Amino acid sequence: MMVILKWERVSKRRRIGARQRSYGYHLIELMVVVAVIAILSSIAYPSYQHYILKSHRDQAKADLVEIAQFAERFRTVNNTYAGFPATNPITQSPRQGTASYLLVFVGDATRTAFTVSAVPQGTQQNDKCGTLFINQAGIKTNSQGELSECW
């Protein structure tokens, strides 16, 4: 017994119930994508903000140490810290653009000791460490938060 199969091309009109090819996206697919992006953004944005605060704090710490070094060089030449604030080249951190920290040099009455502070400005005031300090002995402190996390 022999079976003959006939190959026949079926036109679109003859396919009843066949699903037509869809182009583009459905609204539900787009809503799922928007929801996923919103969830990822809500996780990433706070982490990004924390990174920005920390990087500005790290720059301020480097600037504090640099000012302390300038002051020590000034004292080596002049045998006093008197007159140093006038020659201090760094007054804000970062040096260009909007200041995240104001850098303040304060000498004591005897002009044999000093403290340099970095006072947070703008959004940097939300940083957990507050104002950062360094003195002539190299002792580093901060106004709030754990010293080990801030320095």
N, C-alpha and C positions, 0 to 999 in steps of 0.2 A: 504494500500500500504506500502510495506516494502522496505527500502533502505539499501543496504549493502555496506559499505565502506571497501575497501580493503587497509590494511596498507602495504605499500611496501617501502623497503629501497632503496633509490636512490643512486647509486654509484657516485663517483666524476666525472667519465667520462660522466654520463648521465646529470649532472647539467650543462647546457649550460648557460653561462653568469654569473654563480655564482662567486663571488669574492673569490679569494684564500686568505688564511690567510697570512698576512705579518709579518715577524719577523724583529726586529731591528727598526731603526729610519730612517726617510727620511731626506734628506739634509735640507729641509726648516724647519723642526722641530728643528734640531740642530742649525740652524742659528738664530731662534727665541730665543732659550735658551742662546746662546752667546750674543745676543743683550740685553737681560734682565740682564744678569750678568754684561755687560759693563755699562749699565745705573746705576745699583745699586752701582757698584764700583766707578763711577764718582761722585756719591753723598756721599758715605761713606768715601772715602780717604781724602778729605779736612777736614772733621769733625774729622777724626782720627788724622791728622796732628795738628789741633788746640788743641786737647786734649793732645797730647804729649808736645807741647810747654807750655801749661798751667801747666801740671804736673811738668815739669822741673822748671818753674818759682816758683811754690809753694814750691818745695824742696829748691830752692835758698833762698826764703824768710825765711823759717824755719832755714836754716843755718846762714843767716844774724843775726837773732834774737839770735841764740845760740852763735855766736861770740861776739855780744854785751854783752851777759850775762857773758861770759868768761872774757871780758875786765873789766866789772864792778867788778867781783870777784878779778881780778888782782889788780885793783885800791884800793879795800877795804883793801887788805893785804899790798900793797906797797905805797899807798897814791899818786900814779901817774900812768899814762898810759905808761910812758917811759919803754921800754924793753918788752912791751907786744907782739909786732909782732913776736918776736923770739919764744915765747911760744904758739903762736896761732896754734892749732892742725888742723884747717880746712883751706885749701887753694883753694879747688875747690868744685863745686857742680855738680853732685853727687860726693860723696867722692871716690867711686870706678868707674872704667871704664872711658869712654870718658867724658871730662869736658864739661858741657853745660854752666857753668858760672865760671869765675875766681873770687875768693873772695879776696878783697884787703882792708887791714886795714891801715888807714892814720890818724896819730895823729897830732894835731896842735903844733905850736912852744912852747907853754906853757905847753904842756903835760897834760892839764886839760880837753881836749875835743878830740873827735875822730869822724871819719866817716868811716863806712864800706860800701864798694860797691860790687855789683855783676855785673860783666861785661860779657855780653853774648858772647858766642863763637860758631863757626860753624853754624849749622842750627838754633840755638837759636837766632841768630842775626835777624831773620825774625819776632821775637816776637814783638808785638805792644807796649810793655812797655819799651824796651831798657834797660838801666842800672838802677839797683835798689839800693837805698841808705837807710841807717839808721844811726842816730848819737847817741851820748851819752845820749841825752834827750829822745830817743825813737821816734823821729820824722822820719817818713818814707816818702820818695819821690822817684820819678823815672824820667828818662830823657825824656820820651815821652809817649804819651797816657794819659788817664784819671787816676788820682790817685785812684779813687774808684774802677775802673776795675782792676787795677794792684796790689793793696794792699787790 
